[in-house]
Amino acid sequence: MKIPIASSELLLNPDGSIYHLHLKPGQVASDILLVGDPDRVDLIASFFNHIEFRIQNREFITITGLYHKKRITVISTGIGTDNIDIVVNELDALVNIDFQTREIKDKKTSLNLTF
C-alpha cells in the first residue's frame, strides 16, 4: 500500500502546478538546460524553432520549445545552491510523482540536466 505524500511535503498551487516553478507534469522536456541568470533563458530560447510556452515565478523562468525538432526546456535557477536544490527537487517531482494521488510512480523517469 502506497502512502500519499503530505501536502506539507509536496507543495502544489491551486492550478495543480508545482509551487516554485509553476510547472505541471508534461511541461518539461527530458533534456533540460539549467542556467543561473534569468536573462540567459530568453537568450537561449531565441535559438528555438518553436516555443511551446514560457512561465515565470520570481527568478525561476522556464521556456520549453523545439530546437531542430528536439524538445528542450531551459530554466533559470537564480543565485545559490539553495535555489538549485529547489529546482532539481521540483523537476524530479514533476516526472516521478503522480500529482493526483500524491504517490511516487512505480516507473521512475530520469532527466538529462545540463548546467
C-alpha positions in Angstrom: 0.0 0.0 0.0 1.4 3.4 -1.0 1.2 6.3 1.4 0.3 9.6 -0.3 2.9 12.4 0.1 1.6 15.0 2.6 0.6 18.4 1.3 3.3 19.9 3.5 5.9 17.9 1.7 4.6 18.3 -1.9 3.5 21.9 -2.3 1.1 22.5 -5.3 -0.6 25.7 -6.4 -4.4 25.8 -6.8 -4.0 25.2 -10.6 -2.1 21.9 -9.9 1.4 23.3 -10.7 4.4 22.7 -8.6 4.9 25.5 -6.1 8.0 27.4 -7.1 8.4 26.6 -10.8 4.6 26.9 -11.5 5.0 23.9 -13.9 2.7 21.0 -14.4 3.7 17.4 -15.4 4.3 17.2 -19.1 5.5 20.8 -19.4 9.2 19.9 -19.2 11.3 18.1 -21.8 13.6 15.3 -20.7 16.5 17.4 -21.8 16.8 20.5 -19.5 19.4 23.3 -19.5 19.8 25.0 -16.1 21.2 28.5 -16.1 21.7 30.8 -13.2 20.9 34.2 -14.7 17.2 34.6 -15.8 18.3 36.7 -18.8 20.0 33.7 -20.3 16.7 31.8 -20.6 15.4 34.2 -23.3 18.8 34.3 -25.0 19.0 30.5 -25.3 15.3 30.2 -26.3 15.9 32.8 -29.1 17.6 29.9 -30.9 14.5 27.6 -30.6 12.5 27.0 -33.8 9.2 26.9 -31.8 8.3 27.9 -28.2 5.6 25.8 -26.5 5.3 28.0 -23.5 7.1 30.4 -21.2 6.3 30.8 -17.5 7.9 32.8 -14.7 7.7 32.9 -10.9 10.2 35.2 -9.2 13.7 34.3 -10.6 12.5 31.0 -12.0 11.9 31.4 -15.7 11.1 28.3 -17.8 10.8 28.1 -21.6 10.1 24.8 -23.3 10.3 24.5 -27.1 11.9 22.8 -30.1 15.4 23.2 -31.3 15.9 21.4 -34.6 13.0 19.0 -33.8 14.4 18.2 -30.3 12.2 19.2 -27.3 14.3 21.2 -24.8 13.5 23.1 -21.6 15.6 25.9 -20.3 15.2 27.1 -16.7 16.9 29.8 -14.6 17.8 28.8 -11.1 18.7 32.3 -9.8 21.6 32.6 -7.4 22.9 30.0 -4.9 22.8 26.3 -4.2 19.5 26.6 -2.3 17.7 27.6 -5.5 19.3 24.9 -7.5 18.1 22.4 -4.8 14.6 23.7 -5.2 14.6 23.5 -9.0 16.1 20.0 -9.2 13.7 18.6 -6.5 10.7 20.2 -8.2 11.8 18.8 -11.6 12.1 15.3 -10.0 8.6 15.6 -8.5 7.1 16.7 -11.9 8.2 13.5 -13.6 8.2 11.0 -10.7 5.2 11.8 -8.6 1.5 11.4 -9.6 0.1 14.8 -8.6 -3.5 13.4 -8.5 -2.8 10.6 -6.0 0.3 12.3 -4.5 2.1 8.9 -4.7 5.6 8.1 -6.1 5.3 6.5 -9.5 6.4 2.8 -9.8 8.3 3.6 -13.0 10.9 6.4 -12.5 11.9 8.9 -15.2 15.4 10.3 -15.5 16.0 13.8 -16.7 19.1 14.9 -18.7 20.2 18.0 -16.7 22.9 20.2 -18.1 24.3 23.1 -16.1 
